[in-house]
Amino acid sequence: QVQLVESGGGLVQPGGSLRLSCTASRSIFGIYHMNWYRQPPGKQRELVAGITTGGSTTYQDSVKGRFTISKDNAKNTVYLQMNSLKPEDTAMYYCHALVAGTGLASWGHGTQVTVSS
């Protein structure tokens, strides 16, 4: 089972930017669909963005045009570039790896993002 470590969270003012990173313990190339989820305080965990093994991306409507998911297969790392951050983006952000074609998945421990003035 792959281990995932997130980093890059923090406190940022509205309108600011952050880049989250998720590094996997082994190769993700051709194996894992990678996703970012978030869980706002008192709410359910929700899918924010995903990138398939082939590089296709998907986004939650509320982040389209502001967030960008990307990956570096050589570094076993997935990124979430977050721009124009809003207070409602405040949440714990989790990295998720799904073995393509299966239901096997791994989660990271999360990184906190707080958007506040």
KOLKE-434295 format. One record per atom (N, C-alpha, C): residue in one letter; x, y, z. Coordinates in steps of 0.1 Angstrom, whole numbers, plus 5000, padded with zeros to 4 digits. Example, Ala and Ser with C-alpha at 12.3 -4.5 7.8 and 13.67 -1.06 7.14 Angstrom:
# KOLKE-434295
A513249435078
A512349555078
A513249675078
S512849785071
S513749895071
S512950005079
This chain:
# KOLKE-434295
Q500849885000
Q500050005000
Q500950135000
V500650224991
V501450344990
V501250435002
Q502250495007
Q502250595017
Q502250735011
L501450825016
L501250955010
L501551065021
V502351165017
V502751265027
V502351405020
E501451475026
E501151615021
E501951715028
S502151825021
S502751945027
S502352065019
G502652185025
G502352315018
G501152385024
G500452335033
G499352405039
G499752525048
G498852605052
G499152715061
G498052815061
L498352925067
L497453045068
L497753145057
V496653175050
V496853275039
V495653365039
Q495853495034
Q494853585033
Q493953565021
P492653605022
P491853595010
P492453654998
G492353584987
G493053624974
G494453574972
G494953514983
G496253464982
G496353324975
S497653274975
S497853144969
S498653044978
L498452924975
L499252814982
L499452704972
R500552634973
R500652514965
R500852394975
L499952294974
L500052174982
L500852074974
S501551994981
S502351874975
S501951744982
C501951644974
C501651514980
C502751414973
T503551364982
T504651274977
T504351134981
A504351044971
A504050904973
A505350824976
S505250714984
S506350634988
S506950544976
R506150544965
R506650464954
R506050524941
S506350464930
S505950524917
S504450524916
I503950634911
I502550654908
I502250634893
F503350634885
F503250634871
F502450514866
G501350544858
G500650434852
G499850344862
I499850384874
I499250294885
I498150364892
Y498350484896
Y497450544905
Y496750664899
H495450674900
H494750804899
H494950874912
M495251004911
M495551084923
M494551194924
N494051214937
N493051304940
N493351394952
W492851514952
W492851594964
W491351604969
Y491251574982
Y489951594989
Y490151704999
R489051755004
R489151845015
R487951825025
Q488151855037
Q487051845047
Q486951975055
P486052055052
P485852185060
P485352155074
P485552245083
P485152215097
P483652185097
G483352065104
G481952035106
G481251975093
K481951955083
K481351915070
K481951775065
Q481351725055
Q481851595049
Q483051625040
R483851525039
R484951525030
R484451525015
E485051615007
E484651624993
E485851624984
L485551584972
L486551574961
L486751714956
V488051764956
V488351894950
V488851884936
A489851794934
A490451774920
A491051634919
G491051594907
G491651464904
G492451464891
I493451374890
I494151354878
I494351204876
T494051164864
T494151014861
T495550974857
T495750844856
T497050804851
T497450864838
G496450884830
G496750944817
G496851094816
G496651154828
G496751304829
G495451384827
S494351314826
S493051384825
S492751444839
T492151564839
T491851624852
T490351654854
T489951664866
T488651694869
T488651784882
Y487651874883
Y487651974894
Y486151984899
Q486152014912
Q484852054918
Q484552194912
D483252214909
D482852344903
D483352464910
S483352454924
S483652574931
S485152614930
V485952534925
V487452564924
V487852574909
K486952554900
K487352564886
K487852704883
G488952714876
G489552844872
G490452894883
R490452834895
R491252884906
R492352784910
F491952654910
F492852544914
F493352474902
T494652424903
T495152344892
T495852224898
I495452104894
I496151984898
I497151934887
S498351894892
S499351844883
S500151744890
K500951674882
K501851574888
K503151564881
D504151514889
D505451494884
D505751344886
N505651264876
N505751124878
N507251084883
A508151154878
A509551124882
A509851144896
K509051244902
K509151274917
K508151204925
N507251124919
N506151064926
N505351164934
T505051274928
T504451394935
T503351454927
V502251484934
V501151544929
V500951684936
Y500551784928
Y500451914933
Y499051974932
L498752064941
L497452134939
L497852284941
Q497852354930
Q498052504930
Q496752564932
M496652644943
M495452714947
M495652864946
N494952924938
N494953074936
N493653134940
S493653264942
S492453334946
S491653264957
L492353234967
L491753164978
L490653244985
K489653164990
K488553224996
K488353165010
P487753235020
P487553175033
P486853045032
E485953025023
E485252895022
E486152785017
D487452815013
D488352705010
D489052655022
T488852715034
T489452665046
T488952525049
A489952435051
A489652295053
A490952215055
M490852095059
M491951995059
M491951935045
Y493051945039
Y493251885025
Y493951755026
Y493351655019
Y493951515019
Y494251475005
C495351405004
C495751344992
C495251194992
H494851154980
H494151024979
H494750954966
A495150824967
A495650754956
A494750634954
L494250614942
L493350504938
L494050424927
V494250294930
V494850204920
V493850194908
A494350234897
A493450234885
A492850094882
G491550104880
G490749974877
G490449894889
T490649944901
T490349874914
T489749974923
G489349924935
G488850004946
G489850024957
L491149984954
L492150004964
L492650144965
A492650194977
A492950344978
A493750364991
S494550474991
S495350515002
S495050665005
W495150705017
W494950845021
W496250895028
G496451025026
G497451085034
G496851135047
H497651195056
H497151245069
H496551385068
G496851455057
G496151585056
G497151695059
T496751815053
T497451935056
T496452045057
Q496552135067
Q495552235070
Q495752355061
V494652405055
V494652525048
V493652625055
T494052735059
T493152835065
T493252965058
V492153015053
V492053135045
V491353235054
S492053335059
S491553435068
S492353565068
S491653675070
S492353795071
S492653835086
